[in-house]
Amino acid sequence: MAKAIKFIHTADIHLAKELSSNSLDNHNFKKIFSRAGKKAFENLVELAVSETVDFIIIAGDLYDREARSIKSSRFFLKQAQYLEKQGIEIFVISGNHDPAGVEKEVFELPANVHYFSSQEVEIFEYYKEGTLAARILGQSYRQKFESRTMYNFYTAPDQSVFNIALLHTALSKDNNRYVPVNKSELLSKKEINYWALGHLHQYQQINGNPAVYFPGTLQAHNISEQGNKGVILVEVDSNLNSKEKFIPLAPVIFKEVELDLETEKLNNITELQRLIAKKISKLEEKIRLQNENQKYKVEALITRLVIKGRTELHYYIENEREELEETLLEEFRSRQINESSLIWLHSVLFRTADSLINLEELKNNNPLYQNIKDLINEILNDQKMNQELLAEWGQIWQGDQNPEDRENYRFYADQKLQQDILTDAEKIIVSELIGDGD
């Protein structure tokens, strides 16, 4: 019977990468944001010790760039040395941000850190109490882009122990930059019990048995990386059955918050400011309550406020958009000088339109308005129509889903963004029709 083991799967740590907070001039928040990445890693180390894990696996991009930062390298060295004293091993592959693996390390690392070669697939054996308990297979990137189908050589000698494979990939057969492979090809490697993937910054369970996971980035760095970020804690029993749990560890979270003015009767900007203050206050209280029940606290929330809906205030928004954005940002950032503040307002976006009297009644009495809504829903849900829509929008909207693979002049229109754009288009169409008396 095999040995039970416990390990942590993490990736895309990007040590030395700064958070994008948009014109940060608040000392308290600046301090929190500047060390968020290191704090998240310290939380990982604390979790590893408290859970008495056997080892940690890092599926690429431990560092943010090939030329390692000396401070970040020293930080990792100290954490690794502490983990060595706790009897915890670390297995690392390098990714596209930190290729060439151990060859580029600034300091000599302790014996508990095991870097995989960039030249060939390696298998490290993990022994527990003198008995072979797991095998970890992997290969590092040798340069920024990696077109080799290295996974083909991930072959474990048998299935007597838990076999783990580390791979930094976009998980796309058409993507030749980051190990072209798809899910079915991974699953064809029957002797692999757990695929520990890296590169995509959102936590994803790709498959259950065998387990295939992206843990996502350890600490988000910009507003496009929203929600909780953390690691996957994996427990494997003596029958080689695994149980996975995502654990949030990031001290700073990015979040887009919507404020719908459709149901609010607002007469001026002062009333809008009060409504925003109320929304932010409720959100802050929610975070404080969550922090009472979790070990790893959220120290700050970087928020993009999206103000939408039909409103009488659209006149001011339409004519003085930039000034209003600046006013709202200054207003609420000035309130955040208090050291107990948890929310930093990153930016304000407006998606509003003129208010319409009895819009629902108009829709009910005139099928044209309902047909517009039906058409939008069909475009969003019909794959062929959706592709035609994006083609009509032009090549600027043909960017890759992964920001790292996306050219600077292109965008990626996910389902939510398409919905927002088409909803705005609906408002404009309806307003124009009503304006023309039709």
C-alpha positions in Angstrom: 0.0 0.0 0.0 1.3 3.5 -1.0 2.2 6.2 1.5 -0.3 9.1 2.1 1.2 12.4 1.1 0.2 16.1 1.2 1.5 18.9 -1.0 0.8 22.4 -2.2 0.5 23.3 -5.9 1.3 26.9 -6.8 2.4 28.8 -9.9 2.8 32.2 -11.5 4.2 33.8 -8.4 6.1 36.5 -10.3 8.3 37.7 -7.5 9.4 41.4 -8.0 6.3 42.3 -10.1 4.6 45.4 -8.9 0.8 45.8 -8.5 -1.0 48.2 -10.9 -2.9 50.5 -8.6 -3.3 53.6 -10.9 -1.8 56.8 -9.6 -1.2 55.6 -6.1 -0.2 58.4 -3.7 -1.5 57.0 -0.4 1.3 55.9 2.0 -0.6 53.2 3.8 -1.8 51.5 0.6 1.6 51.9 -1.1 3.2 50.0 1.7 0.6 47.2 1.4 0.8 47.0 -2.3 4.6 47.1 -2.5 5.0 43.9 -0.4 1.8 42.1 -1.5 3.7 39.5 -3.6 6.1 38.6 -0.8 3.3 38.6 1.8 1.4 36.1 -0.3 4.5 33.9 -0.5 5.0 34.1 3.2 1.3 33.0 3.6 2.1 30.0 1.4 5.1 29.1 3.6 3.0 29.5 6.7 0.3 27.3 5.3 2.8 24.6 4.2 4.2 24.5 7.8 0.8 24.6 9.5 -0.6 21.8 7.3 2.7 19.8 7.6 2.9 19.2 3.9 5.5 17.0 2.4 6.5 19.3 -0.4 5.6 22.3 -2.5 5.4 22.3 -6.4 5.9 25.5 -8.4 4.6 25.2 -12.0 6.6 28.0 -13.5 7.1 31.8 -13.3 8.5 31.9 -9.7 10.1 35.1 -10.8 8.8 37.8 -13.1 11.8 38.1 -15.4 14.7 36.1 -16.6 17.3 38.4 -15.0 16.5 37.7 -11.4 16.1 40.5 -9.0 18.7 40.2 -6.2 16.2 41.2 -3.5 13.6 38.7 -4.8 16.2 36.0 -5.1 17.4 36.6 -1.5 13.8 36.5 -0.3 13.2 33.1 -2.0 16.5 31.9 -0.5 15.4 32.8 3.0 12.0 31.2 2.6 13.5 28.0 1.1 16.0 27.8 4.0 13.2 28.1 6.5 11.2 25.3 4.7 14.3 23.1 4.7 14.4 23.3 8.5 10.8 22.3 8.6 11.6 19.2 6.4 9.6 20.5 3.4 10.9 20.0 -0.2 10.3 22.4 -3.1 10.1 21.2 -6.7 10.3 24.0 -9.4 10.0 24.3 -13.2 10.8 27.6 -14.8 8.3 29.2 -17.1 8.3 31.8 -19.9 9.0 34.7 -17.5 12.0 33.0 -15.7 13.4 30.5 -18.3 16.6 28.4 -17.9 15.8 27.4 -14.3 18.6 27.1 -11.7 21.2 28.4 -14.1 19.9 31.9 -13.6 19.6 31.7 -9.8 21.5 34.5 -8.1 22.3 32.5 -4.9 23.2 28.9 -4.1 20.0 27.3 -3.0 19.5 24.8 -0.2 19.3 21.1 -0.8 15.5 21.0 -0.5 15.0 23.0 -3.7 14.9 20.9 -6.8 14.9 22.6 -10.2 14.0 20.7 -13.3 16.3 20.7 -16.2 15.5 22.8 -19.3 17.2 20.3 -21.6 15.1 17.2 -20.9 12.3 15.8 -18.8 13.4 14.8 -15.3 11.8 12.6 -12.6 12.4 13.4 -9.0 11.5 10.7 -6.5 10.1 11.7 -3.1 10.7 9.3 -0.2 8.7 9.4 3.0 10.0 7.5 6.0 12.4 5.7 3.7 9.7 4.6 1.3 9.1 5.9 -2.2 5.9 7.9 -1.9 5.6 10.1 -5.1 7.3 10.9 -8.3 7.4 14.5 -9.7 8.0 14.9 -13.4 8.8 18.1 -15.1 10.9 20.2 -17.5 11.8 23.9 -17.4 11.6 26.4 -20.2 14.9 27.1 -21.8 13.8 30.4 -23.4 10.9 32.8 -23.3 8.8 30.8 -25.8 8.6 27.0 -25.7 7.2 25.2 -28.7 8.6 21.7 -27.7 5.9 19.1 -26.9 7.8 18.1 -23.8 4.8 16.4 -22.3 5.2 13.5 -24.7 8.2 12.5 -22.6 6.5 12.6 -19.3 6.5 8.9 -18.7 6.5 7.4 -15.2 7.9 3.8 -14.8 4.7 2.5 -13.1 1.6 3.5 -11.1 2.7 2.1 -7.7 3.0 5.7 -6.3 1.4 9.0 -7.0 2.8 10.5 -10.1 2.7 14.3 -10.5 3.5 16.2 -13.7 4.5 19.9 -13.8 3.8 21.8 -17.0 3.8 25.5 -17.9 1.3 25.7 -20.7 -1.5 27.8 -22.2 -3.3 24.4 -22.7 -4.0 25.2 -26.3 -2.9 23.0 -29.2 -2.7 26.1 -31.5 -0.4 28.0 -29.2 3.1 27.3 -30.1 4.6 29.8 -27.6 3.7 28.0 -24.4 3.9 24.2 -25.0 1.2 23.3 -27.5 -1.1 20.7 -25.9 -4.7 20.1 -25.2 -6.6 18.4 -22.4 -7.1 15.0 -24.2 -3.4 14.7 -24.8 -2.6 15.2 -21.2 -5.2 12.6 -20.2 -3.7 10.1 -22.6 -0.7 9.8 -20.2 -2.5 7.2 -18.1 0.2 6.9 -15.5 0.0 10.5 -14.4 -2.3 11.1 -11.3 -2.0 14.8 -11.1 -1.2 17.5 -13.7 0.1 20.6 -12.0 -0.2 23.3 -14.6 0.9 26.9 -14.6 0.7 30.0 -16.9 -3.0 30.9 -16.8 -3.6 33.2 -13.9 -7.1 32.1 -13.0 -7.8 29.1 -10.7 -9.3 26.3 -12.9 -10.2 22.7 -12.4 -9.7 21.2 -15.9 -10.4 17.6 -15.0 -11.3 15.6 -11.9 -9.7 12.1 -12.2 -7.0 12.3 -13.0 -6.7 15.8 -11.5 -5.7 18.6 -13.9 -5.5 22.1 -12.3 -4.3 25.6 -12.8 -3.9 27.2 -9.3 -3.8 30.7 -10.9 -1.4 33.4 -9.8 -0.6 33.6 -6.1 -1.1 37.4 -6.0 -3.0 39.3 -8.7 -1.2 42.3 -10.2 -3.8 44.2 -12.2 -7.5 44.8 -12.5 -8.0 42.1 -15.1 -7.0 39.5 -12.5 -10.1 39.7 -10.3 -11.1 37.7 -7.3 -9.4 35.6 -4.7 -5.9 34.2 -5.5 -4.1 31.4 -3.7 -2.9 27.8 -4.0 -4.2 24.3 -4.2 -3.7 22.0 -1.1 -3.7 18.4 -2.2 -4.1 15.4 0.1 -3.4 11.9 -1.3 -4.5 8.8 0.6 -2.8 5.4 0.6 -5.0 4.2 -2.2 -3.7 7.1 -4.4 -7.0 9.0 -4.3 -6.5 12.7 -4.1 -8.6 15.5 -2.6 -8.0 19.1 -3.7 -8.9 22.4 -2.0 -8.3 25.9 -3.2 -7.0 28.2 -0.4 -7.0 32.0 -0.8 -3.7 33.6 0.3 -3.4 36.9 -1.5 -3.5 40.0 0.8 -4.7 42.2 -2.0 -7.7 41.5 -4.2 -8.7 43.3 -7.4 -12.5 43.6 -7.9 -14.8 45.3 -10.4 -17.9 46.7 -8.6 -21.1 47.7 -10.5 -23.4 50.5 -9.4 -26.7 50.4 -11.3 -28.5 53.7 -11.4 -31.5 52.3 -13.2 -33.5 52.1 -10.0 -32.0 55.2 -8.3 -33.6 58.6 -8.6 -30.6 60.9 -8.5 -30.9 64.6 -9.1 -27.2 65.7 -8.9 -23.6 64.6 -8.5 -23.7 65.0 -4.7 -26.4 62.3 -4.5 -24.2 60.1 -6.7 -21.3 60.6 -4.3 -23.4 59.6 -1.4 -24.6 56.5 -3.2 -21.0 55.5 -4.1 -19.9 56.1 -0.5 -22.7 53.8 0.7 -21.7 51.1 -1.7 -18.0 51.3 -0.8 -18.9 51.3 2.9 -21.0 48.1 2.6 -18.2 46.4 0.6 -15.6 47.4 3.2 -17.8 46.0 6.0 -18.2 42.7 4.1 -14.4 42.4 3.9 -14.0 43.0 7.6 -16.6 40.3 8.4 -14.9 37.8 6.1 -11.5 38.6 7.7 -12.9 37.6 11.1 -13.5 34.1 9.8 -10.3 33.5 7.8 -6.7 33.0 8.8 -5.2 34.8 5.8 -6.6 38.3 5.9 -7.4 40.6 3.0 -5.4 43.8 3.6 -6.8 45.8 0.7 -9.2 45.7 -2.2 -8.3 47.5 -5.4 -11.6 48.4 -7.0 -12.8 49.5 -10.4 -16.2 51.1 -10.0 -18.5 50.6 -13.0 -21.5 53.0 -13.0 -24.2 51.9 -15.4 -27.9 52.3 -16.2 -30.3 54.9 -17.6 -30.2 58.0 -15.4 -31.0 61.7 -15.3 -27.3 62.2 -14.6 -26.3 61.0 -18.0 -26.3 64.6 -19.2 -23.4 65.4 -16.8 -21.6 62.1 -17.6 -21.9 62.5 -21.3 -20.6 66.1 -21.4 -18.1 66.1 -18.5 -17.0 62.5 -18.3 -13.3 63.0 -17.7 -13.9 65.8 -15.1 -16.4 63.7 -13.3 -14.1 60.7 -13.2 -11.4 62.8 -11.8 -13.7 64.4 -9.2 -15.0 61.1 -8.0 -11.5 59.6 -7.7 -10.2 62.6 -5.8 -13.2 62.6 -3.5 -13.0 59.0 -2.5 -9.2 58.7 -2.4 -9.1 61.7 -0.1 -11.3 59.7 2.3 -8.9 56.8 2.2 -6.1 58.5 4.2 -7.4 56.6 7.2 -5.0 53.7 8.0 -8.0 51.4 8.6 -9.3 51.8 5.1 -9.4 48.6 3.1 -10.5 49.9 -0.3 -8.5 51.8 -2.9 -10.5 53.1 -5.8 -8.5 52.2 -8.9 -10.7 53.8 -11.6 -14.3 54.8 -12.5 -16.0 53.7 -15.7 -19.3 55.0 -17.0 -21.8 52.9 -19.0 -24.9 55.0 -18.7 -27.6 56.3 -21.0 -30.5 58.8 -20.9 -33.4 57.8 -18.8 -36.6 56.7 -20.7 -40.1 57.0 -19.4 -42.0 53.7 -19.3 -39.3 51.8 -21.2 -40.8 48.4 -20.3 -44.2 49.5 -21.4 -42.7 50.6 -24.7 -41.1 47.2 -25.2 -44.4 45.5 -24.4 -46.3 47.6 -26.9 -43.8 47.6 -29.6 -42.2 44.2 -30.6 -39.3 46.0 -32.3 -37.7 46.8 -28.9 -38.1 43.2 -27.7 -36.7 42.0 -31.0 -33.5 44.0 -30.4 -33.1 42.3 -27.0 -33.8 38.9 -28.5 -31.2 39.5 -31.2 -28.6 40.5 -28.6 -29.2 37.3 -26.7 -29.0 35.2 -29.9 -25.6 36.8 -30.8 -24.2 36.0 -27.4 -25.4 32.4 -27.3 -25.0 31.4 -31.0 -21.3 30.5 -31.7 -21.5 31.3 -35.4 -23.3 34.7 -34.9 -20.8 35.5 -32.1 -17.9 34.8 -34.4 -19.5 37.0 -37.1 -19.9 39.8 -34.6 -16.3 39.7 -33.5 -15.2 39.7 -37.2 -17.3 42.8 -37.8 -15.7 44.5 -34.8 -12.3 44.1 -36.6 -8.9 42.6 -35.8 -8.4 44.9 -32.8 -10.8 42.6 -30.9 -9.1 39.4 -32.0 -6.6 39.3 -29.1 -5.7 36.2 -27.2 -7.6 35.4 -24.0 -4.3 35.3 -22.0 -3.0 38.9 -21.6 0.6 37.6 -21.9 -0.1 36.3 -25.4 -2.1 39.4 -26.5 -0.5 42.0 -28.7 -0.6 45.5 -27.2 -2.9 46.9 -29.9 -5.5 44.1 -29.4 -8.3 43.3 -27.0 -10.0 40.2 -25.9 -13.8 40.3 -25.7 -15.0 37.8 -23.2 -18.7 37.0 -22.6 -19.1 39.8 -20.0 -17.5 42.4 -22.1 -19.5 41.5 -25.2 -22.7 41.7 -23.0 -21.7 45.2 -21.8 -20.9 46.5 -25.3 -24.2 45.1 -26.8 -26.2 46.4 -23.9 -24.8 49.8 -24.5 -25.6 49.4 -28.2 -29.1 48.5 -27.3 -29.5 51.7 -25.2 -28.2 53.8 -28.1 -30.5 52.2 -30.6 -33.6 52.5 -28.4 -32.8 56.1 -27.6 -32.3 57.0 -31.3 -35.6 55.2 -32.2 -37.5 57.1 -29.5 -35.8 60.3 -30.4 -37.0 60.0 -34.0 -40.5 59.3 -32.8 -40.7 55.7 -34.1 
